[in-house]
Amino acid sequence: MDTDVVTIKVLSQCDGVTAIWSVDVAPMFNPGRLCGAWVNPAPEETRSLLSGNPVARVGGPAPAGDAEFACLDVAATRDRVVGAMARLVELNRQSRTPKGNARAPLQPVAVPALPDAEDYLIRPWGVVALEPAVIAAITHAQYLASLADVWAKIETLRLARDYLVGDDTSARPFPCVVAGAGAK
């Protein structure tokens, strides 16, 4: 199921530690995409933090009541971003200039690969905490922030060329793919 969101929560739980990171995925350039972090919030605070946002889970068992939250399918969301870029490249290839000539090729924006298991073992630069839950949450949040930056670049390319705009003349929201009871 799809939904239009501007914030994703990353939830990581490991060895009794819970870490939640908030990621702003609005379709604009934003140096402050990582916009909130909580370590070991109380259960009621965890529920409040996660409700109303897609939740990207990383590691550990699902918390009680997890089914009530919209869970982000990160791989499917990435596939949407890749597909959007491929569609722009194809539209550009098929389009002709006013004189009927082929347009210059559109340089595709590189979409980062999904993090692999080893990425979650390396402490990110600037992170002092050694807890695996914190390292995994910030690694996943940084990945989602980079994916949101790619989406902003795709939307900038699309809106900069009238023949790529289509029916939607404003920046489209980040293409989250979510599932679960909280999905809209």
C-alpha positions in Angstrom: 0.0 0.0 0.0 1.2 3.5 -0.8 1.1 6.6 1.4 2.4 10.2 1.2 4.7 10.9 4.1 7.3 13.4 5.1 8.7 11.5 8.1 9.8 7.9 8.5 10.8 6.4 11.9 13.6 3.8 12.0 13.2 1.3 14.9 16.0 -0.9 16.0 16.0 -3.3 19.0 18.9 -5.4 20.2 20.1 -6.7 23.5 17.4 -4.9 25.4 18.2 -1.5 23.8 15.6 0.3 21.7 16.7 3.1 19.3 14.4 5.2 17.2 15.6 7.7 14.5 13.4 10.1 12.7 14.1 10.8 9.0 12.6 13.7 7.0 11.9 12.5 3.5 10.3 15.6 2.0 11.1 16.0 -1.7 13.5 18.8 -1.3 17.2 19.1 -0.4 17.5 19.0 3.3 20.8 18.8 5.1 18.9 18.0 8.4 17.1 14.8 7.2 18.0 13.0 10.4 15.7 15.0 12.6 15.3 13.2 15.9 16.7 10.3 18.0 15.6 8.4 21.0 17.4 5.6 22.9 15.4 3.4 25.3 12.2 5.5 25.3 9.4 4.3 27.7 6.9 1.8 26.0 4.2 4.5 25.9 6.6 7.0 24.4 7.7 4.4 21.8 4.1 3.9 20.8 3.5 7.7 20.5 6.7 8.2 18.5 5.9 5.4 16.0 2.2 6.1 15.5 1.2 8.0 12.3 4.5 7.3 10.6 5.8 4.5 8.5 8.2 2.4 10.6 11.4 0.9 9.1 12.3 -1.9 11.4 15.9 -3.2 11.6 17.0 -6.2 13.6 15.4 -7.7 16.7 11.9 -9.0 17.4 8.8 -7.0 16.7 7.6 -5.0 19.8 4.2 -5.7 21.3 1.6 -3.9 19.2 3.9 -3.7 16.1 1.0 -4.8 13.9 -0.8 -1.5 14.5 2.0 0.4 12.7 2.6 0.9 9.0 5.8 -0.9 8.2 8.0 0.5 5.5 9.1 -1.9 2.8 12.5 -0.4 2.2 13.4 -2.7 -0.8 10.1 -1.9 -2.5 10.5 1.8 -1.8 14.0 1.7 -3.3 12.5 -0.1 -6.3 10.0 2.7 -6.7 12.8 5.3 -6.7 14.8 3.2 -9.3 11.7 2.9 -11.5 10.9 6.6 -11.4 14.5 7.3 -12.6 14.2 4.7 -15.3 10.9 6.3 -16.5 12.5 9.7 -16.7 15.4 8.3 -18.7 12.9 6.6 -21.1 10.7 9.7 -21.4 13.8 11.7 -22.2 14.9 9.2 -24.8 11.5 9.2 -26.6 11.1 12.9 -26.5 12.2 15.2 -29.4 13.3 18.8 -29.5 11.0 21.3 -31.2 13.1 20.7 -34.3 12.5 17.0 -34.1 16.0 16.0 -33.0 16.7 13.5 -30.3 17.4 15.0 -26.9 20.8 14.7 -25.1 20.8 11.6 -22.9 19.6 12.2 -19.3 22.3 11.2 -16.8 20.6 8.9 -14.4 20.9 9.6 -10.7 22.7 6.8 -8.9 20.5 5.0 -6.3 22.3 3.6 -3.3 22.2 -0.2 -2.8 20.4 -1.5 0.2 22.7 -1.8 3.2 24.0 -5.3 3.8 24.5 -7.1 7.1 28.1 -5.9 7.4 27.0 -2.3 7.1 25.2 -2.7 10.4 28.4 -3.8 12.2 30.4 -0.7 11.4 29.9 2.3 13.8 29.1 5.3 11.6 31.3 8.4 11.8 30.3 10.6 14.7 28.4 7.9 16.6 29.8 7.4 20.1 27.3 4.8 21.3 28.5 1.2 21.0 25.1 -0.5 21.3 24.3 -2.5 18.2 20.7 -1.2 18.2 21.9 2.4 18.0 24.5 1.6 15.3 21.9 -0.3 13.2 19.3 2.5 13.6 21.6 5.3 12.5 23.0 3.2 9.6 19.4 2.5 8.4 18.4 6.1 9.0 21.4 7.4 7.0 20.5 5.0 4.1 16.9 6.3 4.1 18.2 9.9 4.1 20.4 9.2 1.1 17.5 7.6 -0.7 15.4 10.7 0.1 18.2 12.9 -1.3 18.1 10.8 -4.5 14.4 11.3 -4.7 14.8 15.1 -4.4 17.4 15.0 -7.3 14.9 13.0 -9.4 12.1 15.4 -8.7 14.5 18.3 -9.5 15.4 16.7 -12.9 11.7 16.1 -13.7 10.5 19.6 -12.8 13.4 21.3 -14.7 12.3 19.9 -18.1 8.7 20.6 -19.2 8.6 17.5 -21.3 9.3 15.3 -18.2 6.8 17.0 -15.8 3.7 15.2 -16.9 0.4 15.9 -15.1 2.0 16.7 -11.7 3.7 20.1 -11.8 4.8 20.0 -8.2 7.4 17.9 -6.4 5.9 14.4 -5.7 6.2 13.0 -2.2 8.8 10.3 -1.4 7.4 7.0 -2.8 7.0 5.0 0.5 5.7 1.5 0.2 4.0 0.5 3.4 2.1 -2.5 4.8 0.3 -3.2 8.1 -2.7 -2.0 10.0 -1.4 1.5 10.1 -1.0 1.8 6.3 -3.2 4.3 4.6 
